[in-house]
């Protein structure tokens, strides 16, 4: 039994910056902060971690109840705006080869596919829904499970074990993502990793981060992906 845990943004889909715009709108609505994401690098970070970074970066007098309350308020507003941004963005796309790969993997009795993403689950589901991709991922580890990327990867594996009725061996678990943080988290959790250079980082940078293998995308290096994951 093999388990493949996929990241979302720039691994499966591109939203054309919808998440950034949604966070900016949430901070503007709640705290009158304009362009809250300016100077914040979101790549591979969890949603709660990004929001906490923004809260630390801006003097926001309205915050009086501490970070947990503020974090919850921002997330609720963010999800509301994200839904609208995903629906309206003209730049949404499923990345090359993704649907073909998922169709090949879906329904096989010898493997399972899930998510390991820094998005909170509600955000991940909104992002995937437009591309009709949620049907492939019955479980996952999310930023709403932990701000720590390694822990959310472990959570995804635990969800898989509950779903499957067994825990695949660590050598049969692959964490798949487009950033060094995906690779670090997968390795720290004790799993193998596949870097996909469809985001900000090159294959060389993902290799340097320690990826078991790196591919350019799922379309042009489909065979390499299957060889690495030992899926026939």
Rosetta blueprint (number, residue, H / E / L):
1 X L
2 X E
3 X E
4 X E
5 X E
6 X E
7 X L
8 X L
9 X E
10 X L
11 X L
12 X L
13 X E
14 X E
15 X L
16 X L
17 X L
18 X H
19 X H
20 X H
21 X H
22 X H
23 X H
24 X H
25 X H
26 X H
27 X H
28 X H
29 X H
30 X H
31 X H
32 X L
33 X L
34 X L
35 X L
36 X L
37 X L
38 X L
39 X L
40 X L
41 X L
42 X L
43 X L
44 X L
45 X L
46 X L
47 X H
48 X H
49 X H
50 X H
51 X H
52 X H
53 X H
54 X H
55 X H
56 X H
57 X H
58 X L
59 X L
60 X L
61 X L
62 X L
63 X L
64 X L
65 X L
66 X L
67 X H
68 X H
69 X H
70 X H
71 X H
72 X H
73 X H
74 X H
75 X H
76 X H
77 X H
78 X H
79 X H
80 X H
81 X H
82 X H
83 X H
84 X H
85 X H
86 X H
87 X H
88 X H
89 X L
90 X L
91 X L
92 X L
93 X E
94 X E
95 X L
96 X L
97 X L
98 X H
99 X H
100 X H
101 X H
102 X H
103 X H
104 X H
105 X H
106 X L
107 X L
108 X L
109 X L
110 X L
111 X E
112 X E
113 X E
114 X E
115 X E
116 X E
117 X L
118 X L
119 X L
120 X L
121 X H
122 X H
123 X H
124 X H
125 X H
126 X H
127 X H
128 X H
129 X H
130 X L
131 X L
132 X L
133 X L
134 X H
135 X H
136 X H
137 X L
138 X L
139 X L
140 X E
141 X E
142 X L
143 X L
144 X L
145 X L
146 X L
147 X L
148 X L
149 X H
150 X H
151 X H
152 X H
153 X H
154 X H
155 X H
156 X H
157 X H
158 X H
159 X H
160 X H
161 X H
162 X H
163 X H
164 X H
165 X L
166 X L
167 X L
168 X L
169 X L
170 X H
171 X H
172 X H
173 X E
174 X E
175 X E
176 X E
177 X E
178 X L
179 X L
180 X H
181 X H
182 X H
183 X H
184 X H
185 X H
186 X H
187 X H
188 X H
189 X L
190 X L
191 X L
192 X E
193 X E
194 X E
195 X E
196 X E
197 X L
198 X L
199 X L
200 X L
201 X L
202 X L
203 X H
204 X H
205 X H
206 X H
207 X H
208 X H
209 X L
210 X L
211 X L
212 X L
213 X E
214 X E
215 X E
216 X L
217 X L
218 X L
219 X L
220 X L
221 X L
222 X H
223 X H
224 X H
225 X H
226 X H
227 X H
228 X H
229 X H
230 X L
231 X L
232 X L
